[in-house]
């Protein structure tokens, strides 16, 4: 009887409870507008192909244009709309899902995402650290292995914003040394060499393919509790006023999400115990003139979106409820069964396991 009871208790301890995950993959896609996520190719932006930066209108329409917003959004992100959204919860179709820092650009946005609140002292994109504890540090303090938390980003500043100080977990940005934990893989060593050769015009950025490959390798090898991946090329293409490249990059990120989740599903220790969280740091303008822009003076740039799919998330599809960016960090902690009290003045978590 005692042995049977012990076996049941061990089984219960090993299984994730309702509303809880054992692994979270936390993905950000920089500067992606809700208009494009929910509606695909935007007729407002397309109205003036030259202003949109569309190089070949006929090719653009053949690839991205469909008669309905539902068909257009699926053309851009088929994996997200066919697989992730039906199995999870997507916030942001209306105007009640927003950034709360009031500045509507990357530095304040990532800080709000990572620390659970808008921070008054974060007013720039400076490459520096702040004193506000982050979700990554809270998780790192609760897990046994240094490899249980990691971040790979396509923008240098984003990597710095993941922690109040360096050294407690791997947080690797562009052109930084390959983490020692991956240095025994000849393919990744070669990849790091190529990253140094194929430099982005902005030396604080790297191409998302490099970020993705490193993060995928970490996921497969270490099965971390919290893995952060920061993709950035969408924001670069939007600022450059290349709507065709922007949608194409969003489509590529959709394929990267598919690759991540297929790696999860192929691993029995991850398959039913992993949650994918996907969001962005800010929105953008809603007109043909300002769709490239964001910031305090671009009101629509405060519009935002959030997706969670997988363990601990009820299958609700598109959700009409309000949400603010500051709720992301506490929600990740709730998914992992950890308290948010180590975050300073954090917003309340979103309850994702409720139908």
Secondary structure as a PSIPRED ss2 file (coil, helix, strand):
# PSIPRED VFORMAT (PSIPRED V4.0)

   1 X C   1.000  0.000  0.000
   2 X H   0.000  1.000  0.000
   3 X H   0.000  1.000  0.000
   4 X H   0.000  1.000  0.000
   5 X H   0.000  1.000  0.000
   6 X H   0.000  1.000  0.000
   7 X H   0.000  1.000  0.000
   8 X H   0.000  1.000  0.000
   9 X H   0.000  1.000  0.000
  10 X H   0.000  1.000  0.000
  11 X H   0.000  1.000  0.000
  12 X H   0.000  1.000  0.000
  13 X H   0.000  1.000  0.000
  14 X H   0.000  1.000  0.000
  15 X C   1.000  0.000  0.000
  16 X C   1.000  0.000  0.000
  17 X C   1.000  0.000  0.000
  18 X C   1.000  0.000  0.000
  19 X C   1.000  0.000  0.000
  20 X C   1.000  0.000  0.000
  21 X C   1.000  0.000  0.000
  22 X C   1.000  0.000  0.000
  23 X E   0.000  0.000  1.000
  24 X E   0.000  0.000  1.000
  25 X E   0.000  0.000  1.000
  26 X E   0.000  0.000  1.000
  27 X E   0.000  0.000  1.000
  28 X E   0.000  0.000  1.000
  29 X E   0.000  0.000  1.000
  30 X C   1.000  0.000  0.000
  31 X C   1.000  0.000  0.000
  32 X C   1.000  0.000  0.000
  33 X C   1.000  0.000  0.000
  34 X H   0.000  1.000  0.000
  35 X H   0.000  1.000  0.000
  36 X H   0.000  1.000  0.000
  37 X H   0.000  1.000  0.000
  38 X H   0.000  1.000  0.000
  39 X H   0.000  1.000  0.000
  40 X C   1.000  0.000  0.000
  41 X C   1.000  0.000  0.000
  42 X C   1.000  0.000  0.000
  43 X H   0.000  1.000  0.000
  44 X H   0.000  1.000  0.000
  45 X H   0.000  1.000  0.000
  46 X H   0.000  1.000  0.000
  47 X C   1.000  0.000  0.000
  48 X C   1.000  0.000  0.000
  49 X H   0.000  1.000  0.000
  50 X H   0.000  1.000  0.000
  51 X H   0.000  1.000  0.000
  52 X H   0.000  1.000  0.000
  53 X C   1.000  0.000  0.000
  54 X C   1.000  0.000  0.000
  55 X C   1.000  0.000  0.000
  56 X C   1.000  0.000  0.000
  57 X H   0.000  1.000  0.000
  58 X H   0.000  1.000  0.000
  59 X H   0.000  1.000  0.000
  60 X H   0.000  1.000  0.000
  61 X H   0.000  1.000  0.000
  62 X H   0.000  1.000  0.000
  63 X H   0.000  1.000  0.000
  64 X H   0.000  1.000  0.000
  65 X C   1.000  0.000  0.000
  66 X C   1.000  0.000  0.000
  67 X C   1.000  0.000  0.000
  68 X C   1.000  0.000  0.000
  69 X H   0.000  1.000  0.000
  70 X H   0.000  1.000  0.000
  71 X H   0.000  1.000  0.000
  72 X H   0.000  1.000  0.000
  73 X H   0.000  1.000  0.000
  74 X H   0.000  1.000  0.000
  75 X H   0.000  1.000  0.000
  76 X H   0.000  1.000  0.000
  77 X C   1.000  0.000  0.000
  78 X H   0.000  1.000  0.000
  79 X H   0.000  1.000  0.000
  80 X H   0.000  1.000  0.000
  81 X H   0.000  1.000  0.000
  82 X H   0.000  1.000  0.000
  83 X H   0.000  1.000  0.000
  84 X H   0.000  1.000  0.000
  85 X H   0.000  1.000  0.000
  86 X H   0.000  1.000  0.000
  87 X H   0.000  1.000  0.000
  88 X E   0.000  0.000  1.000
  89 X E   0.000  0.000  1.000
  90 X E   0.000  0.000  1.000
  91 X E   0.000  0.000  1.000
  92 X C   1.000  0.000  0.000
  93 X C   1.000  0.000  0.000
  94 X C   1.000  0.000  0.000
  95 X C   1.000  0.000  0.000
  96 X C   1.000  0.000  0.000
  97 X E   0.000  0.000  1.000
  98 X E   0.000  0.000  1.000
  99 X C   1.000  0.000  0.000
 100 X C   1.000  0.000  0.000
 101 X C   1.000  0.000  0.000
 102 X C   1.000  0.000  0.000
 103 X C   1.000  0.000  0.000
 104 X C   1.000  0.000  0.000
 105 X C   1.000  0.000  0.000
 106 X H   0.000  1.000  0.000
 107 X H   0.000  1.000  0.000
 108 X H   0.000  1.000  0.000
 109 X H   0.000  1.000  0.000
 110 X H   0.000  1.000  0.000
 111 X H   0.000  1.000  0.000
 112 X H   0.000  1.000  0.000
 113 X H   0.000  1.000  0.000
 114 X H   0.000  1.000  0.000
 115 X H   0.000  1.000  0.000
 116 X C   1.000  0.000  0.000
 117 X C   1.000  0.000  0.000
 118 X C   1.000  0.000  0.000
 119 X C   1.000  0.000  0.000
 120 X C   1.000  0.000  0.000
 121 X C   1.000  0.000  0.000
 122 X C   1.000  0.000  0.000
 123 X C   1.000  0.000  0.000
 124 X C   1.000  0.000  0.000
 125 X C   1.000  0.000  0.000
 126 X C   1.000  0.000  0.000
 127 X C   1.000  0.000  0.000
 128 X C   1.000  0.000  0.000
 129 X C   1.000  0.000  0.000
 130 X C   1.000  0.000  0.000
 131 X C   1.000  0.000  0.000
 132 X C   1.000  0.000  0.000
 133 X C   1.000  0.000  0.000
 134 X C   1.000  0.000  0.000
 135 X H   0.000  1.000  0.000
 136 X H   0.000  1.000  0.000
 137 X H   0.000  1.000  0.000
 138 X H   0.000  1.000  0.000
 139 X H   0.000  1.000  0.000
 140 X H   0.000  1.000  0.000
 141 X H   0.000  1.000  0.000
 142 X H   0.000  1.000  0.000
 143 X C   1.000  0.000  0.000
 144 X C   1.000  0.000  0.000
 145 X C   1.000  0.000  0.000
 146 X H   0.000  1.000  0.000
 147 X H   0.000  1.000  0.000
 148 X H   0.000  1.000  0.000
 149 X E   0.000  0.000  1.000
 150 X E   0.000  0.000  1.000
 151 X E   0.000  0.000  1.000
 152 X E   0.000  0.000  1.000
 153 X E   0.000  0.000  1.000
 154 X C   1.000  0.000  0.000
 155 X E   0.000  0.000  1.000
 156 X H   0.000  1.000  0.000
 157 X H   0.000  1.000  0.000
 158 X H   0.000  1.000  0.000
 159 X H   0.000  1.000  0.000
 160 X H   0.000  1.000  0.000
 161 X C   1.000  0.000  0.000
 162 X C   1.000  0.000  0.000
 163 X C   1.000  0.000  0.000
 164 X C   1.000  0.000  0.000
 165 X C   1.000  0.000  0.000
 166 X C   1.000  0.000  0.000
 167 X C   1.000  0.000  0.000
 168 X C   1.000  0.000  0.000
 169 X C   1.000  0.000  0.000
 170 X E   0.000  0.000  1.000
 171 X E   0.000  0.000  1.000
 172 X E   0.000  0.000  1.000
 173 X C   1.000  0.000  0.000
 174 X C   1.000  0.000  0.000
 175 X C   1.000  0.000  0.000
 176 X C   1.000  0.000  0.000
 177 X C   1.000  0.000  0.000
 178 X C   1.000  0.000  0.000
 179 X C   1.000  0.000  0.000
 180 X H   0.000  1.000  0.000
 181 X H   0.000  1.000  0.000
 182 X H   0.000  1.000  0.000
 183 X C   1.000  0.000  0.000
 184 X C   1.000  0.000  0.000
 185 X C   1.000  0.000  0.000
 186 X H   0.000  1.000  0.000
 187 X H   0.000  1.000  0.000
 188 X H   0.000  1.000  0.000
 189 X H   0.000  1.000  0.000
 190 X H   0.000  1.000  0.000
 191 X H   0.000  1.000  0.000
 192 X H   0.000  1.000  0.000
 193 X H   0.000  1.000  0.000
 194 X H   0.000  1.000  0.000
 195 X H   0.000  1.000  0.000
 196 X H   0.000  1.000  0.000
 197 X H   0.000  1.000  0.000
 198 X C   1.000  0.000  0.000
 199 X C   1.000  0.000  0.000
 200 X C   1.000  0.000  0.000
 201 X C   1.000  0.000  0.000
 202 X C   1.000  0.000  0.000
 203 X C   1.000  0.000  0.000
 204 X C   1.000  0.000  0.000
 205 X E   0.000  0.000  1.000
 206 X C   1.000  0.000  0.000
 207 X C   1.000  0.000  0.000
 208 X H   0.000  1.000  0.000
 209 X H   0.000  1.000  0.000
 210 X H   0.000  1.000  0.000
 211 X H   0.000  1.000  0.000
 212 X H   0.000  1.000  0.000
 213 X H   0.000  1.000  0.000
 214 X H   0.000  1.000  0.000
 215 X H   0.000  1.000  0.000
 216 X H   0.000  1.000  0.000
 217 X H   0.000  1.000  0.000
 218 X H   0.000  1.000  0.000
 219 X H   0.000  1.000  0.000
 220 X H   0.000  1.000  0.000
 221 X H   0.000  1.000  0.000
 222 X H   0.000  1.000  0.000
 223 X C   1.000  0.000  0.000
 224 X C   1.000  0.000  0.000
 225 X C   1.000  0.000  0.000
 226 X E   0.000  0.000  1.000
 227 X E   0.000  0.000  1.000
 228 X E   0.000  0.000  1.000
 229 X E   0.000  0.000  1.000
 230 X E   0.000  0.000  1.000
 231 X E   0.000  0.000  1.000
 232 X C   1.000  0.000  0.000
 233 X H   0.000  1.000  0.000
 234 X H   0.000  1.000  0.000
 235 X H   0.000  1.000  0.000
 236 X H   0.000  1.000  0.000
 237 X H   0.000  1.000  0.000
 238 X H   0.000  1.000  0.000
 239 X H   0.000  1.000  0.000
 240 X C   1.000  0.000  0.000
 241 X C   1.000  0.000  0.000
 242 X C   1.000  0.000  0.000
 243 X H   0.000  1.000  0.000
 244 X H   0.000  1.000  0.000
 245 X H   0.000  1.000  0.000
 246 X H   0.000  1.000  0.000
 247 X H   0.000  1.000  0.000
 248 X H   0.000  1.000  0.000
 249 X H   0.000  1.000  0.000
 250 X H   0.000  1.000  0.000
 251 X H   0.000  1.000  0.000
 252 X H   0.000  1.000  0.000
 253 X H   0.000  1.000  0.000
 254 X H   0.000  1.000  0.000
 255 X H   0.000  1.000  0.000
 256 X H   0.000  1.000  0.000
 257 X H   0.000  1.000  0.000
 258 X H   0.000  1.000  0.000
 259 X H   0.000  1.000  0.000
 260 X H   0.000  1.000  0.000
 261 X H   0.000  1.000  0.000
 262 X H   0.000  1.000  0.000
 263 X H   0.000  1.000  0.000
 264 X H   0.000  1.000  0.000
 265 X H   0.000  1.000  0.000
 266 X C   1.000  0.000  0.000
 267 X C   1.000  0.000  0.000
 268 X C   1.000  0.000  0.000
 269 X C   1.000  0.000  0.000
 270 X C   1.000  0.000  0.000
 271 X C   1.000  0.000  0.000
 272 X C   1.000  0.000  0.000
 273 X C   1.000  0.000  0.000
 274 X E   0.000  0.000  1.000
 275 X E   0.000  0.000  1.000
 276 X E   0.000  0.000  1.000
 277 X E   0.000  0.000  1.000
 278 X E   0.000  0.000  1.000
 279 X E   0.000  0.000  1.000
 280 X C   1.000  0.000  0.000
 281 X C   1.000  0.000  0.000
 282 X C   1.000  0.000  0.000
 283 X C   1.000  0.000  0.000
 284 X C   1.000  0.000  0.000
 285 X C   1.000  0.000  0.000
 286 X C   1.000  0.000  0.000
 287 X C   1.000  0.000  0.000
 288 X C   1.000  0.000  0.000
 289 X C   1.000  0.000  0.000
 290 X C   1.000  0.000  0.000
 291 X C   1.000  0.000  0.000
 292 X C   1.000  0.000  0.000
 293 X C   1.000  0.000  0.000
 294 X C   1.000  0.000  0.000
 295 X C   1.000  0.000  0.000
 296 X C   1.000  0.000  0.000
 297 X C   1.000  0.000  0.000
 298 X C   1.000  0.000  0.000
 299 X H   0.000  1.000  0.000
 300 X H   0.000  1.000  0.000
 301 X H   0.000  1.000  0.000
 302 X H   0.000  1.000  0.000
 303 X E   0.000  0.000  1.000
 304 X C   1.000  0.000  0.000
 305 X C   1.000  0.000  0.000
 306 X E   0.000  0.000  1.000
 307 X E   0.000  0.000  1.000
 308 X E   0.000  0.000  1.000
 309 X E   0.000  0.000  1.000
 310 X E   0.000  0.000  1.000
 311 X C   1.000  0.000  0.000
 312 X C   1.000  0.000  0.000
 313 X C   1.000  0.000  0.000
 314 X C   1.000  0.000  0.000
 315 X C   1.000  0.000  0.000
 316 X C   1.000  0.000  0.000
 317 X E   0.000  0.000  1.000
 318 X E   0.000  0.000  1.000
 319 X E   0.000  0.000  1.000
 320 X C   1.000  0.000  0.000
 321 X C   1.000  0.000  0.000
 322 X C   1.000  0.000  0.000
 323 X E   0.000  0.000  1.000
 324 X E   0.000  0.000  1.000
 325 X C   1.000  0.000  0.000
 326 X C   1.000  0.000  0.000
 327 X H   0.000  1.000  0.000
 328 X H   0.000  1.000  0.000
 329 X H   0.000  1.000  0.000
 330 X H   0.000  1.000  0.000
 331 X H   0.000  1.000  0.000
 332 X H   0.000  1.000  0.000
 333 X H   0.000  1.000  0.000
 334 X H   0.000  1.000  0.000
 335 X H   0.000  1.000  0.000
 336 X C   1.000  0.000  0.000
 337 X C   1.000  0.000  0.000
 338 X C   1.000  0.000  0.000
 339 X C   1.000  0.000  0.000
 340 X C   1.000  0.000  0.000
 341 X C   1.000  0.000  0.000
 342 X C   1.000  0.000  0.000
 343 X C   1.000  0.000  0.000
 344 X C   1.000  0.000  0.000
 345 X C   1.000  0.000  0.000
 346 X C   1.000  0.000  0.000
 347 X C   1.000  0.000  0.000
 348 X C   1.000  0.000  0.000
 349 X C   1.000  0.000  0.000
 350 X C   1.000  0.000  0.000
 351 X C   1.000  0.000  0.000
 352 X C   1.000  0.000  0.000
 353 X C   1.000  0.000  0.000
 354 X C   1.000  0.000  0.000
 355 X C   1.000  0.000  0.000
